[in-house]
Amino acid sequence: MRRTWLRWTLALGLCILAAPRVAGGQTAAKKGPPARSTLSGVYTAAQANRGKNVYSGMCKQCHTVESHTGATFAKWWAGKQLSDLFMYVTQNMPKNDPGSLAPEDYADVMAYLLRMNAMPVGKQELPPDPDELQKIRISVKRPTKSGNN
């Protein structure tokens, strides 16, 4: 009888300790880093080409390439999720008619932005789905020092 009681007490104690991790407690509420990053190839070349066409027709009138690349891009977006960028562009662009493009067009423009920032091409297109894009962290390549290629 005493051994059974001890086993149940021990089992109950372990369950209580594990409960926050399993049942949505404080530990479960913390999000880990996204599973993928933009350095792992998250768009296709064809998608970036379509994005270039949309960018040329809708974005280039107001934005320079420099405003979306290099240190400027890194300052605004490095470490954030692609869903952050997607939500920003879908809610604010184009400036004269925000939200007027199809979600696929926004995803294509984002693919072009990634290509402009030397992110590698992958085998699957960037989805126009904020829930899926939240799984991808925006990582930028650090510039290499001269002679250290």
N, C-alpha and C positions, 0 to 999 in steps of 0.2 A: 504494500500500500504506500509506504513512504517513497519508494523508488518511482512509482507511477506519478505521485504528486510532484516529486522533484523534476521528472521529465516534462510534465505539463507546465510547471512553473518556468522552467528553462525555455521551452518552446514558446510560451506566451511572451516572455521577456524578449526573445529574438524577434518575434512578430512586431512587438511594440517599437523596437529600435528600427526595424525596417519600414514601418508604416509610412513615415514622411516621404521616403523615396518612392514608394509604390502608389500611395493614395493621394498624391497631389499636394503633399506638404511642401515645406520651404525648399527642400533639396530638389524635389521634382519640378518646382516652378522655375529653377534656373535653367536657362537655355545654354546648351553647349555651342561651340562654334559650328558654323555651317559645314556640312560634309564635304563640299567642294569649293573651289575658288575659281576665279576667272583665269588663273594661270594653268588650269587643267583642261582648257579647250571646251568652252560651253556654247559655242555658236559655229555655224558652218560658213564657208567662203561664199556660197550662194546667198545666204541670208545677209551677210555683210554687204554684198554687191547690191542687193535690193535696198538695203538700208542707205547705201551711198546715194542711190537714186532718189529716195525720199528726202534725205538730208539736203541734196542739191536743190530739190524743188520746194521744200518747206522750211528749211532751217538756215541755209546759207545766206539768205538775205539779211538776217539779224545777227548771226554768229560767225565768228572766224574759227578755223580749225584750232588755232592756238587756245581758244577759250574752252576747248573740250579735250585738251591733251596735256601730257607732261605733268609738271608741278601743279598746274591749275586743277586738272582732273584728280590728281592724287589728294590735293588739299580738301576737295569737296567730298570725294567718294571712297578713298582708301579705307578699308576696314568695315565698311557698311555692307549691307546685303544688296544684291541686284534688285530686290523688290523695292528698296528705298529709291533707287534711281528710276525704276519703272513707274512708281507712283508719282514721283516728281514730274517726269516728263508727260505722263498722261494727264495730270491735273493742271499743268502750267504751260504746255506747249501744244501747238505754236502760239506765240504770244498774242497774235491777233484773233485766235479762235481755239482756246485751250480745250483739249479733249476731243477734238474733231477728227482725229485719225482713228483708224481701226486698231485694235490692240496688237494685231500682227505687224502693222506698220511701225508701231512704237518699239516692239521687240526687234524688228529689223534695224531700226535706227540705233538701238542700243548695241546690236552686234557690230554695226559700223563703228560706233564709238570705241568699242573694245578693240577692234582691229586697228583703229587710229592710235591706240595706246599700246600697241605691240603685244596684245594678248593673243595666245596661240589659238589657232582654228581647231575645232573639234569635229566630231562625226554627227552630232545631233544639233538641231536648231534650238536656239534660245526660246523657251516657251513664253507666250504672252499671258502668263498666269502668276500673279503675285505670290501665291502660296508656294509654287515651285521655285520661283526666283528667290524667295526668302532662304532657300537652302544653299544659295551660292554667295560666297563672300567676295567682295571686290578686293583683289590683291593687285598691287602694281609692281612692276619690275623696278628694282632700284638701279639707277644709272651706274654703270661701271666706270672706274677711274681710267684715265688714259693709260694705255699700255697693259692693262690687266684684262684683256679680252679672254 
